Amino acid sequence: QVQLVESGGGLVQAGGSLRLSCVASGSTDSIKAMGWHRQAPGNQRELVATISSAGTTHYADSVKGRFTVSRDNAKNKVYLHMASLKPEDTAVYYCKTISISRFGRSTDYWGQGTQVTVAS
């Protein structure tokens, strides 16, 4: 089992920046990929950014060039630095990890979410 706790959300003006943090605990040795998803009211949850254990990153087209995902494996943390924020970035942001057990079983774990609101 992996437990995830996010922090860093809040209210920001359009054009501003925020940094989200997520710390993992529990069976952290099994964690491979880490990343962020978001869900706006009335919308499906969507991928924002992911980072592999080797540091390979992937971004949604809507955030490329504005958001940066990073991780600190020693601290079991993943970060999302968000710049040039737009009102359409308003959503609940969820930390997600993908763990692989010693038997090769893949499991997704989710945090509880943190609200990001961008005012125009």
Disulfide bonds with the S-S distance in Angstrom:
Cys22-Cys95 2.11
